[in-house]
Amino acid sequence: MKVLSVCVGKAEARPSRSLMSGINKRETSGRLPVGLEGLEGDTICNRRHHGGREQAVYIEGNLTRLWWQEELGRPVLHGLFGENLCLEGLDNRDVAAGDRFATAELLLEVTAPRMPCRILSERMKDRSFAKRYMEAARPGFYCRVVQSGVIAAGMDMQHEPFQGERILMAEMMDHYGTTPSADLIKRYSNVPAHAKLLASLSRGKISF
């Protein structure tokens, strides 16, 4: 598959609010360095819920973008959901924790689904959009950077499915906020999911 777009955002004021957000991602050209904290030039404003090494890069699959375009009946431009990368031929429903995405030098590992929030609803100009995104069960996903490198639109990228227990992004989204059963804890025990999620298993409620 190919990288169709690379998007980064700057801190911008939210409508009618004093808080800033970097959700307004715009396509870039040329090669961008990607380090352990994400893409160079990409601003993360709310570090409590976004960014960090376990959520360094946010990806959407292009098949899912096209699905949303049909579902909404309007263009869904690259970066609209706040994603950093859009990948050709990828359906978000096929992605599991621990899957890897690799270019010749950059290596990313999937950690968790993107959980929708009020800021996404603001971005979509639809107060119910976060709920709609949840119900669609096609979440984009966050990755940690295993090996730093550069990224650019047009680059080839390989999807390497995790060979152990497959916990899909839609499943992980459903698990958020729930009390994990012994079976679910066992399923996660050998999966390289988000560190906060794995730590939360012993506290009785899944979060990340």
N, C-alpha and C positions, 0 to 999 in steps of 0.2 A: 504494500500500500504506500501511498505518498502522503506527505504533509501538505494539506491544502491551504492552511493559513496559520500564521503565527501572530498572536495578538497580545498586546500589553496595554496597561492603563495607568493613568496618572490620578492623583488624588483630586477629586472634584466634589463640590458641595452637593448634597442630596436636596431634592425639592422640598422647600419649606422647613429644612432642618439644618442645624449647625454642624452636625457630624459629617465627616468626609467619607467618600467611598472611592475605591478603585475599580468598581465593577464595569465601568464604561471602557471596555477594551477596544482597541483599534488595530487593524492589520498593519503589519510592518513589512518592510522589504529588507533584503540583505540577511546576513548571518548574525544571529544573536547568541552571545554566550549564555549557557545555562549552568548555574552552580547549584550547590546543595540547598540554597534558599529559593531557587527558581530562576526565572528569566531576568536578565539584566534589563533594568528600566521599568519593570513591572512593580507598581506600588501596591502594598498591602496596608490598609488603614486600620482594620480591626484585627489585631493579632490574637485576640482571645479565641476567635472562631475561624480565622482564615490564615493561610500562609504557614510558615514554619517548614521544617524539613520533611514532615510527614504529609504535607499538603503543598509541596513546592510547585507542582505543575498541574493544571486542571485541563482535562481533555474531553472533547465531545466527538463522537463518531459522526461522519457525514450522513450516513443512512438515517441516523436519528435526527439530525438537523433537517433533512428533507422530509421526514415524517412530520416533524413539528410544522414545517412550512405548509404542508397540506392540511394538517389539523387546524392551524390558525387561519388559513386562507390568506396569508400575506407573506412577503419575503422574510426569511430569517437570516439576517446577515451574519457573517463570521464575527464572533466576539459578542453577539447579542446577549448570550447567557453569562458572559463574564469569563468564558473559557480562554485559555492560552493557545491551545492547538486544536485543529480539526483535522481528522484523519480520514482519508479516502476509503470507501468501502467498508467502514466499520459500523456495526450496530452495537449500541451501548449494552443491549441485553445479553450480548455474548461475552462480556468482560467480567472476570472474577478477581478477587483479591489475590495478589501474588503474580498475576500476569505481568509480563514485561514487554516493553516497547523499545526497540533499539534501532539506532542509525549506525553508521560506521564507527562512531565514537561515543555517542550519547546513549546511556542506558537508564530507563525509567521503570519503576516497579509500582504497580497499583496497590493503594492502601485502603481506600474508602470511597463511597459514593458522594457526590455533591448533594448536600441537603439544602433544599430551597428555603428561602427566608423572605422577610418583608422587603428587603432591599431588591431582591429579584422581582417581586411583584411590582415594586415602584418602577423598576427598569422596564417592565413589560406593560406598564400603565393599566394594570389589572389587579385589583386587591385580592382576588381569589386565585391568582396564578400559582402561588406556592402550593396550594392544595391541588391544583390541576396537575402540576409537575409531579407531585407525589403519586397521584392516582394513575398517571401515565406509566409509572414503573419503568422508565427508561433513563435513569439518571446518568449524567456525566460522571467523571471519576477523577480523583486526585492520585498523584504519583509522588513517590520520593525519588530523588536522583541518586542512583547507585553509582553512576560514572558520569562526571561532568563532561560537557562538550559544547558544541554549537548547534543551532537549529535554524532552519530557513524553509520557507514555503518551497515545495518542489522536491524536497529531499525524500529519498526512499526510507521507509520505516517498516520494520518487521514486528509482527505480533507473535510473542512467544507465550502460549498458554501455560499457566502454572500446572505442574504435573501432579501435585498433591490434591487434597480436598478442595473442591471447587465451590466457593461461596460467591454467588453472583452479586452484582451491585444492587439489583432490585431486592434481593434477599436481605442484604446488609441494611438497606434503607428501611425495610420492614422491622428489622431487629432493633433499630434505634429506639431507646427509651423503654425497652422491655426488660423483664427479668429473665436472664438466660437459664435455660434448663441444663441439666448435667450433660445431656447429649450435645447441646449447642456449644457448651464450653469445650467439650471434647473435639468437636469439629474445628473450632478456632485454634486449638492448641498447637497445631503444626502449620498454621497459615500465617504468612508475613503481612498481616493486616496492620492498620493504623495502631501505633503504640498506645495511644490513649484508649482505644477500643479494647485492646488486649488487657490493659491494666484495669479497665472498668469491669471486667468479667468477675473479678473477686469482690467487687463492691456491691453487686446485686442488681445493677441497672446498666445496660449498654449505652455508652456515649462515646463520642469522639469529636 
